Amino acid sequence: MVEIKDIQAVDLDAEVKSSTRPVVLEFWIRSCDQCRKFKPVYERLPEYFEYVSFYRMNMMKSIENLRLAEEMGVEVTPTTKVFCGGSEVGEIVGYRSFDDAVAEIEGLIKDCR
């Protein structure tokens, strides 16, 4: 089973931007109802996308995480950023059903492989 790794801002370049695989990174906060609703959906995605690396970042865990989220334009949680070849190719803002999340991610990474 593919796992979702918790990541901190200091690890972004090493884990996300230098990855040769597509990367999906969810920004979330503990007090977010939509984040709690999206969590079981997000946790199922690695089973579908075995060739994609999945990460989560709690924006409120450190000031560096919060600053990074702001620099990346995250205004609403959950926000899920998608990267190919180290560059952001798109984002999903807010809750999505499993099928909708799969379709959106597939559309964003179709040219990655």
N, CA, C and O atoms as a GROMACS GRO file, in nm:
protein
  452
    1MET      N    1   0.084  -0.119   0.000
    1MET     CA    2   0.000   0.000   0.000
    1MET      C    3   0.089   0.126   0.000
    1MET      O    4   0.185   0.136   0.076
    2VAL      N    5   0.054   0.218  -0.084
    2VAL     CA    6   0.127   0.344  -0.092
    2VAL      C    7   0.079   0.434   0.020
    2VAL      O    8  -0.041   0.444   0.047
    3GLU      N    9   0.172   0.499   0.086
    3GLU     CA   10   0.135   0.585   0.198
    3GLU      C   11   0.140   0.732   0.160
    3GLU      O   12   0.204   0.771   0.063
    4ILE      N   13   0.071   0.811   0.240
    4ILE     CA   14   0.075   0.956   0.227
    4ILE      C   15   0.173   1.005   0.332
    4ILE      O   16   0.158   0.975   0.450
    5LYS      N   17   0.271   1.080   0.289
    5LYS     CA   18   0.374   1.127   0.381
    5LYS      C   19   0.343   1.269   0.426
    5LYS      O   20   0.312   1.356   0.345
    6ASP      N   21   0.352   1.292   0.557
    6ASP     CA   22   0.343   1.429   0.609
    6ASP      C   23   0.474   1.499   0.577
    6ASP      O   24   0.582   1.441   0.593
    7ILE      N   25   0.464   1.622   0.532
    7ILE     CA   26   0.582   1.696   0.488
    7ILE      C   27   0.583   1.834   0.552
    7ILE      O   28   0.478   1.891   0.583
    8GLN      N   29   0.702   1.886   0.572
    8GLN     CA   30   0.720   2.021   0.625
    8GLN      C   31   0.778   2.110   0.515
    8GLN      O   32   0.834   2.060   0.418
    9ALA      N   33   0.765   2.239   0.532
    9ALA     CA   34   0.811   2.334   0.430
    9ALA      C   35   0.959   2.315   0.396
    9ALA      O   36   0.998   2.327   0.280
   10VAL      N   37   1.040   2.286   0.497
   10VAL     CA   38   1.185   2.271   0.473
   10VAL      C   39   1.217   2.154   0.381
   10VAL      O   40   1.325   2.149   0.321
   11ASP      N   41   1.124   2.059   0.369
   11ASP     CA   42   1.148   1.940   0.287
   11ASP      C   43   1.089   1.951   0.146
   11ASP      O   44   1.103   1.858   0.067
   12LEU      N   45   1.025   2.062   0.115
   12LEU     CA   46   0.954   2.073  -0.012
   12LEU      C   47   1.045   2.050  -0.132
   12LEU      O   48   1.012   1.971  -0.221
   13ASP      N   49   1.158   2.116  -0.137
   13ASP     CA   50   1.246   2.102  -0.253
   13ASP      C   51   1.296   1.958  -0.269
   13ASP      O   52   1.293   1.903  -0.379
   14ALA      N   53   1.339   1.898  -0.160
   14ALA     CA   54   1.394   1.763  -0.167
   14ALA      C   55   1.289   1.659  -0.201
   14ALA      O   56   1.316   1.567  -0.278
   15GLU      N   57   1.171   1.673  -0.146
   15GLU     CA   58   1.067   1.571  -0.164
   15GLU      C   59   0.978   1.595  -0.285
   15GLU      O   60   0.941   1.500  -0.354
   16VAL      N   61   0.945   1.719  -0.312
   16VAL     CA   62   0.844   1.749  -0.413
   16VAL      C   63   0.908   1.802  -0.542
   16VAL      O   64   0.885   1.747  -0.650
   17LYS      N   65   0.985   1.907  -0.529
   17LYS     CA   66   1.034   1.974  -0.650
   17LYS      C   67   1.143   1.895  -0.722
   17LYS      O   68   1.166   1.918  -0.841
   18SER      N   69   1.209   1.803  -0.654
   18SER     CA   70   1.312   1.723  -0.721
   18SER      C   71   1.263   1.584  -0.759
   18SER      O   72   1.341   1.502  -0.809
   19SER      N   73   1.137   1.555  -0.737
   19SER     CA   74   1.082   1.424  -0.766
   19SER      C   75   1.070   1.400  -0.917
   19SER      O   76   1.034   1.490  -0.992
   20THR      N   77   1.100   1.279  -0.958
   20THR     CA   78   1.082   1.241  -1.098
   20THR      C   79   0.941   1.187  -1.123
   20THR      O   80   0.902   1.167  -1.238
   21ARG      N   81   0.867   1.165  -1.016
   21ARG     CA   82   0.729   1.118  -1.026
   21ARG      C   83   0.634   1.236  -1.012
   21ARG      O   84   0.672   1.338  -0.956
   22PRO      N   85   0.512   1.223  -1.063
   22PRO     CA   86   0.412   1.325  -1.031
   22PRO      C   87   0.391   1.329  -0.880
   22PRO      O   88   0.400   1.226  -0.812
   23VAL      N   89   0.363   1.448  -0.828
   23VAL     CA   90   0.344   1.467  -0.684
   23VAL      C   91   0.213   1.539  -0.660
   23VAL      O   92   0.179   1.635  -0.729
   24VAL      N   93   0.139   1.492  -0.559
   24VAL     CA   94   0.016   1.557  -0.515
   24VAL      C   95   0.037   1.597  -0.369
   24VAL      O   96   0.074   1.514  -0.286
   25LEU      N   97   0.014   1.724  -0.340
   25LEU     CA   98   0.039   1.779  -0.206
   25LEU      C   99  -0.086   1.850  -0.156
   25LEU      O  100  -0.131   1.948  -0.215
   26GLU      N  101  -0.141   1.799  -0.046
   26GLU     CA  102  -0.260   1.861   0.014
   26GLU      C  103  -0.220   1.953   0.129
   26GLU      O  104  -0.148   1.912   0.219
   27PHE      N  105  -0.267   2.077   0.124
   27PHE     CA  106  -0.252   2.171   0.234
   27PHE      C  107  -0.381   2.165   0.315
   27PHE      O  108  -0.491   2.173   0.260
   28TRP      N  109  -0.368   2.151   0.448
   28TRP     CA  110  -0.486   2.138   0.533
   28TRP      C  111  -0.458   2.201   0.669
   28TRP      O  112  -0.344   2.231   0.703
   29ILE      N  113  -0.567   2.220   0.745
   29ILE     CA  114  -0.556   2.262   0.885
   29ILE      C  115  -0.655   2.181   0.967
   29ILE      O  116  -0.758   2.137   0.916
   30ARG      N  117  -0.621   2.161   1.092
   30ARG     CA  118  -0.700   2.074   1.179
   30ARG      C  119  -0.844   2.123   1.198
   30ARG      O  120  -0.935   2.041   1.209
   31SER      N  121  -0.866   2.253   1.203
   31SER     CA  122  -0.999   2.306   1.233
   31SER      C  123  -1.090   2.315   1.110
   31SER      O  124  -1.200   2.371   1.119
   32CYS      N  125  -1.049   2.262   0.998
   32CYS     CA  126  -1.122   2.274   0.871
   32CYS      C  127  -1.219   2.157   0.852
   32CYS      O  128  -1.176   2.042   0.840
   33ASP      N  129  -1.349   2.187   0.850
   33ASP     CA  130  -1.449   2.082   0.829
   33ASP      C  131  -1.435   2.015   0.693
   33ASP      O  132  -1.446   1.893   0.682
   34GLN      N  133  -1.409   2.094   0.589
   34GLN     CA  134  -1.393   2.037   0.455
   34GLN      C  135  -1.269   1.948   0.446
   34GLN      O  136  -1.266   1.851   0.371
   35CYS      N  137  -1.166   1.982   0.523
   35CYS     CA  138  -1.045   1.899   0.528
   35CYS      C  139  -1.076   1.763   0.589
   35CYS      O  140  -1.032   1.660   0.540
   36ARG      N  141  -1.152   1.764   0.697
   36ARG     CA  142  -1.191   1.638   0.762
   36ARG      C  143  -1.277   1.554   0.668
   36ARG      O  144  -1.263   1.432   0.664
   37LYS      N  145  -1.365   1.618   0.594
   37LYS     CA  146  -1.451   1.548   0.499
   37LYS      C  147  -1.368   1.490   0.384
   37LYS      O  148  -1.396   1.380   0.336
   38PHE      N  149  -1.266   1.564   0.339
   38PHE     CA  150  -1.184   1.522   0.226
   38PHE      C  151  -1.080   1.416   0.265
   38PHE      O  152  -1.032   1.342   0.179
   39LYS      N  153  -1.045   1.407   0.392
   39LYS     CA  154  -0.938   1.316   0.436
   39LYS      C  155  -0.957   1.172   0.389
   39LYS      O  156  -0.863   1.116   0.333
   40PRO      N  157  -1.075   1.109   0.408
   40PRO     CA  158  -1.088   0.971   0.361
   40PRO      C  159  -1.079   0.958   0.208
   40PRO      O  160  -1.035   0.855   0.157
   41VAL      N  161  -1.122   1.060   0.138
   41VAL     CA  162  -1.108   1.060  -0.009
   41VAL      C  163  -0.960   1.064  -0.045
   41VAL      O  164  -0.913   0.984  -0.125
   42TYR      N  165  -0.887   1.158   0.015
   42TYR     CA  166  -0.744   1.175  -0.015
   42TYR      C  167  -0.666   1.049   0.020
   42TYR      O  168  -0.573   1.012  -0.051
   43GLU      N  169  -0.704   0.984   0.129
   43GLU     CA  170  -0.633   0.863   0.172
   43GLU      C  171  -0.653   0.746   0.077
   43GLU      O  172  -0.571   0.654   0.077
   44ARG      N  173  -0.758   0.748  -0.004
   44ARG     CA  174  -0.781   0.642  -0.103
   44ARG      C  175  -0.706   0.666  -0.234
   44ARG      O  176  -0.682   0.571  -0.309
   45LEU      N  177  -0.668   0.788  -0.262
   45LEU     CA  178  -0.608   0.822  -0.391
   45LEU      C  179  -0.479   0.746  -0.422
   45LEU      O  180  -0.460   0.707  -0.537
   46PRO      N  181  -0.388   0.724  -0.326
   46PRO     CA  182  -0.266   0.650  -0.359
   46PRO      C  183  -0.291   0.508  -0.409
   46PRO      O  184  -0.210   0.454  -0.483
   47GLU      N  185  -0.403   0.448  -0.371
   47GLU     CA  186  -0.435   0.314  -0.420
   47GLU      C  187  -0.465   0.318  -0.570
   47GLU      O  188  -0.437   0.221  -0.641
   48TYR      N  189  -0.521   0.427  -0.617
   48TYR     CA  190  -0.555   0.443  -0.758
   48TYR      C  191  -0.434   0.489  -0.839
   48TYR      O  192  -0.413   0.443  -0.951
   49PHE      N  193  -0.356   0.580  -0.782
   49PHE     CA  194  -0.240   0.637  -0.851
   49PHE      C  195  -0.112   0.582  -0.790
   49PHE      O  196  -0.045   0.652  -0.713
   50GLU      N  197  -0.076   0.460  -0.823
   50GLU     CA  198   0.042   0.397  -0.763
   50GLU      C  199   0.172   0.462  -0.808
   50GLU      O  200   0.274   0.448  -0.740
   51TYR      N  201   0.172   0.532  -0.919
   51TYR     CA  202   0.292   0.594  -0.975
   51TYR      C  203   0.307   0.741  -0.933
   51TYR      O  204   0.393   0.812  -0.984
   52VAL      N  205   0.222   0.786  -0.840
   52VAL     CA  206   0.222   0.925  -0.793
   52VAL      C  207   0.262   0.926  -0.646
   52VAL      O  208   0.222   0.838  -0.570
   53SER      N  209   0.341   1.025  -0.605
   53SER     CA  210   0.376   1.044  -0.464
   53SER      C  211   0.276   1.140  -0.401
   53SER      O  212   0.246   1.246  -0.458
   54PHE      N  213   0.225   1.104  -0.284
   54PHE     CA  214   0.126   1.185  -0.214
   54PHE      C  215   0.181   1.236  -0.082
   54PHE      O  216   0.244   1.163  -0.006
   55TYR      N  217   0.156   1.366  -0.057
   55TYR     CA  218   0.201   1.432   0.065
   55TYR      C  219   0.088   1.515   0.123
   55TYR      O  220  -0.006   1.554   0.053
   56ARG      N  221   0.100   1.542   0.253
   56ARG     CA  222   0.008   1.634   0.322
   56ARG      C  223   0.091   1.732   0.402
   56ARG      O  224   0.194   1.695   0.459
   57MET      N  225   0.046   1.857   0.407
   57MET     CA  226   0.113   1.957   0.489
   57MET      C  227   0.011   2.028   0.576
   57MET      O  228  -0.080   2.093   0.526
   58ASN      N  229   0.029   2.014   0.708
   58ASN     CA  230  -0.053   2.089   0.803
   58ASN      C  231   0.002   2.231   0.806
   58ASN      O  232   0.111   2.255   0.858
   59MET      N  233  -0.074   2.323   0.751
   59MET     CA  234  -0.027   2.462   0.739
   59MET      C  235   0.002   2.526   0.874
   59MET      O  236   0.085   2.616   0.882
   60MET      N  237  -0.065   2.482   0.979
   60MET     CA  238  -0.051   2.546   1.109
   60MET      C  239   0.054   2.478   1.198
   60MET      O  240   0.072   2.518   1.313
   61LYS      N  241   0.123   2.377   1.146
   61LYS     CA  242   0.222   2.308   1.228
   61LYS      C  243   0.346   2.393   1.253
   61LYS      O  244   0.412   2.378   1.355
   62SER      N  245   0.376   2.483   1.159
   62SER     CA  246   0.491   2.573   1.179
   62SER      C  247   0.468   2.701   1.100
   62SER      O  248   0.390   2.705   1.005
   63ILE      N  249   0.538   2.805   1.140
   63ILE     CA  250   0.528   2.932   1.068
   63ILE      C  251   0.584   2.916   0.926
   63ILE      O  252   0.538   2.982   0.833
   64GLU      N  253   0.682   2.828   0.910
   64GLU     CA  254   0.739   2.804   0.776
   64GLU      C  255   0.635   2.740   0.684
   64GLU      O  256   0.626   2.776   0.567
   65ASN      N  257   0.557   2.645   0.738
   65ASN     CA  258   0.451   2.583   0.658
   65ASN      C  259   0.348   2.687   0.615
   65ASN      O  260   0.304   2.689   0.500
   66LEU      N  261   0.309   2.772   0.709
   66LEU     CA  262   0.210   2.876   0.679
   66LEU      C  263   0.264   2.973   0.574
   66LEU      O  264   0.192   3.011   0.481
   67ARG      N  265   0.388   3.013   0.588
   67ARG     CA  266   0.448   3.105   0.489
   67ARG      C  267   0.455   3.041   0.351
   67ARG      O  268   0.425   3.105   0.250
   68LEU      N  269   0.494   2.914   0.347
   68LEU     CA  270   0.502   2.845   0.219
   68LEU      C  271   0.364   2.838   0.153
   68LEU      O  272   0.351   2.864   0.034
   69ALA      N  273   0.264   2.803   0.231
   69ALA     CA  274   0.128   2.796   0.176
   69ALA      C  275   0.086   2.931   0.120
   69ALA      O  276   0.027   2.939   0.012
   70GLU      N  277   0.116   3.038   0.192
   70GLU     CA  278   0.083   3.172   0.144
   70GLU      C  279   0.158   3.204   0.016
   70GLU      O  280   0.101   3.258  -0.078
   71GLU      N  281   0.288   3.170   0.012
   71GLU     CA  282   0.369   3.194  -0.108
   71GLU      C  283   0.315   3.118  -0.229
   71GLU      O  284   0.326   3.163  -0.343
   72MET      N  285   0.256   3.001  -0.202
   72MET     CA  286   0.204   2.918  -0.311
   72MET      C  287   0.059   2.952  -0.344
   72MET      O  288  -0.004   2.886  -0.426
   73GLY      N  289   0.006   3.056  -0.281
   73GLY     CA  290  -0.128   3.103  -0.314
   73GLY      C  291  -0.242   3.026  -0.252
   73GLY      O  292  -0.356   3.034  -0.299
   74VAL      N  293  -0.215   2.951  -0.145
   74VAL     CA  294  -0.321   2.877  -0.078
   74VAL      C  295  -0.403   2.973   0.005
   74VAL      O  296  -0.352   3.036   0.098
   75GLU      N  297  -0.530   2.986  -0.028
   75GLU     CA  298  -0.620   3.075   0.045
   75GLU      C  299  -0.733   3.000   0.113
   75GLU      O  300  -0.794   3.052   0.207
   76VAL      N  301  -0.761   2.879   0.068
   76VAL     CA  302  -0.872   2.798   0.119
   76VAL      C  303  -0.818   2.659   0.145
   76VAL      O  304  -0.731   2.610   0.073
   77THR      N  305  -0.870   2.594   0.249
   77THR     CA  306  -0.833   2.455   0.274
   77THR      C  307  -0.956   2.368   0.261
   77THR      O  308  -1.067   2.410   0.295
   78PRO      N  309  -0.938   2.247   0.214
   78PRO     CA  310  -0.813   2.192   0.162
   78PRO      C  311  -0.782   2.246   0.023
   78PRO      O  312  -0.871   2.268  -0.059
   79THR      N  313  -0.654   2.266  -0.002
   79THR     CA  314  -0.605   2.295  -0.137
   79THR      C  315  -0.504   2.188  -0.170
   79THR      O  316  -0.411   2.161  -0.093
   80THR      N  317  -0.521   2.127  -0.285
   80THR     CA  318  -0.435   2.018  -0.329
   80THR      C  319  -0.360   2.064  -0.453
   80THR      O  320  -0.420   2.091  -0.556
   81LYS      N  321  -0.228   2.072  -0.441
   81LYS     CA  322  -0.142   2.115  -0.552
   81LYS      C  323  -0.086   1.991  -0.621
   81LYS      O  324  -0.055   1.891  -0.557
   82VAL      N  325  -0.074   1.999  -0.754
   82VAL     CA  326  -0.023   1.887  -0.833
   82VAL      C  327   0.103   1.934  -0.906
   82VAL      O  328   0.104   2.041  -0.968
   83PHE      N  329   0.209   1.853  -0.898
   83PHE     CA  330   0.339   1.886  -0.956
   83PHE      C  331   0.383   1.777  -1.054
   83PHE      O  332   0.361   1.658  -1.031
   84CYS      N  333   0.445   1.820  -1.162
   84CYS     CA  334   0.509   1.730  -1.258
   84CYS      C  335   0.647   1.785  -1.287
   84CYS      O  336   0.662   1.903  -1.320
   85GLY      N  337   0.747   1.700  -1.276
   85GLY     CA  338   0.883   1.746  -1.301
   85GLY      C  339   0.925   1.860  -1.212
   85GLY      O  340   1.008   1.942  -1.251
   86GLY      N  341   0.869   1.866  -1.092
   86GLY     CA  342   0.904   1.970  -0.997
   86GLY      C  343   0.829   2.100  -1.012
   86GLY      O  344   0.844   2.190  -0.929
   87SER      N  345   0.747   2.112  -1.115
   87SER     CA  346   0.671   2.235  -1.137
   87SER      C  347   0.523   2.212  -1.111
   87SER      O  348   0.469   2.105  -1.142
   88GLU      N  349   0.458   2.312  -1.054
   88GLU     CA  350   0.315   2.301  -1.029
   88GLU      C  351   0.240   2.305  -1.162
   88GLU      O  352   0.265   2.392  -1.246
   89VAL      N  353   0.149   2.210  -1.181
   89VAL     CA  354   0.070   2.204  -1.304
   89VAL      C  355  -0.077   2.234  -1.279
   89VAL      O  356  -0.155   2.245  -1.374
   90GLY      N  357  -0.116   2.246  -1.153
   90GLY     CA  358  -0.254   2.278  -1.123
   90GLY      C  359  -0.287   2.255  -0.978
   90GLY      O  360  -0.203   2.212  -0.898
   91GLU      N  361  -0.412   2.286  -0.945
   91GLU     CA  362  -0.457   2.268  -0.807
   91GLU      C  363  -0.604   2.233  -0.805
   91GLU      O  364  -0.678   2.258  -0.899
   92ILE      N  365  -0.644   2.174  -0.694
   92ILE     CA  366  -0.783   2.143  -0.666
   92ILE      C  367  -0.814   2.214  -0.535
   92ILE      O  368  -0.750   2.188  -0.433
   93VAL      N  369  -0.911   2.301  -0.537
   93VAL     CA  370  -0.945   2.380  -0.418
   93VAL      C  371  -1.077   2.329  -0.362
   93VAL      O  372  -1.178   2.325  -0.432
   94GLY      N  373  -1.074   2.291  -0.234
   94GLY     CA  374  -1.195   2.246  -0.167
   94GLY      C  375  -1.215   2.096  -0.175
   94GLY      O  376  -1.131   2.023  -0.226
   95TYR      N  377  -1.329   2.053  -0.123
   95TYR     CA  378  -1.365   1.911  -0.118
   95TYR      C  379  -1.401   1.860  -0.256
   95TYR      O  380  -1.460   1.932  -0.337
   96ARG      N  381  -1.364   1.736  -0.285
   96ARG     CA  382  -1.407   1.664  -0.404
   96ARG      C  383  -1.444   1.523  -0.364
   96ARG      O  384  -1.387   1.468  -0.270
   97SER      N  385  -1.538   1.464  -0.435
   97SER     CA  386  -1.566   1.322  -0.419
   97SER      C  387  -1.445   1.245  -0.473
   97SER      O  388  -1.361   1.302  -0.543
   98PHE      N  389  -1.438   1.118  -0.443
   98PHE     CA  390  -1.327   1.036  -0.492
   98PHE      C  391  -1.321   1.039  -0.645
   98PHE      O  392  -1.215   1.063  -0.702
   99ASP      N  393  -1.434   1.015  -0.710
   99ASP     CA  394  -1.436   1.011  -0.856
   99ASP      C  395  -1.396   1.145  -0.918
   99ASP      O  396  -1.323   1.149  -1.016
  100ASP      N  397  -1.444   1.254  -0.859
  100ASP     CA  398  -1.408   1.387  -0.911
  100ASP      C  399  -1.259   1.416  -0.890
  100ASP      O  400  -1.193   1.471  -0.978
  101ALA      N  401  -1.206   1.378  -0.773
  101ALA     CA  402  -1.064   1.400  -0.746
  101ALA      C  403  -0.978   1.320  -0.843
  101ALA      O  404  -0.879   1.370  -0.896
  102VAL      N  405  -1.016   1.195  -0.866
  102VAL     CA  406  -0.942   1.111  -0.961
  102VAL      C  407  -0.942   1.175  -1.100
  102VAL      O  408  -0.838   1.184  -1.164
  103ALA      N  409  -1.058   1.218  -1.145
  103ALA     CA  410  -1.068   1.278  -1.279
  103ALA      C  411  -0.984   1.404  -1.290
  103ALA      O  412  -0.916   1.425  -1.391
  104GLU      N  413  -0.987   1.489  -1.188
  104GLU     CA  414  -0.909   1.613  -1.193
  104GLU      C  415  -0.760   1.585  -1.190
  104GLU      O  416  -0.684   1.647  -1.266
  105ILE      N  417  -0.716   1.494  -1.104
  105ILE     CA  418  -0.574   1.461  -1.098
  105ILE      C  419  -0.529   1.397  -1.229
  105ILE      O  420  -0.422   1.432  -1.281
  106GLU      N  421  -0.608   1.305  -1.283
  106GLU     CA  422  -0.573   1.244  -1.412
  106GLU      C  423  -0.554   1.350  -1.520
  106GLU      O  424  -0.460   1.343  -1.599
  107GLY      N  425  -0.644   1.447  -1.522
  107GLY     CA  426  -0.633   1.554  -1.621
  107GLY      C  427  -0.507   1.637  -1.604
  107GLY      O  428  -0.448   1.681  -1.703
  108LEU      N  429  -0.466   1.658  -1.479
  108LEU     CA  430  -0.348   1.740  -1.453
  108LEU      C  431  -0.217   1.668  -1.480
  108LEU      O  432  -0.118   1.730  -1.518
  109ILE      N  433  -0.215   1.535  -1.462
  109ILE     CA  434  -0.089   1.462  -1.477
  109ILE      C  435  -0.080   1.385  -1.609
  109ILE      O  436   0.016   1.312  -1.630
  110LYS      N  437  -0.178   1.399  -1.695
  110LYS     CA  438  -0.180   1.318  -1.818
  110LYS      C  439  -0.054   1.332  -1.902
  110LYS      O  440  -0.016   1.238  -1.972
  111ASP      N  441   0.011   1.446  -1.897
  111ASP     CA  442   0.131   1.468  -1.977
  111ASP      C  443   0.260   1.450  -1.896
  111ASP      O  444   0.369   1.479  -1.946
  112CYS      N  445   0.249   1.402  -1.774
  112CYS     CA  446   0.367   1.388  -1.686
  112CYS      C  447   0.452   1.267  -1.717
  112CYS      O  448   0.575   1.272  -1.705
  113ARG      N  449   0.391   1.161  -1.756
  113ARG     CA  450   0.464   1.034  -1.765
  113ARG      C  451   0.549   1.022  -1.887
  113ARG      O  452   0.615   0.920  -1.906
   0.00000   0.00000   0.00000
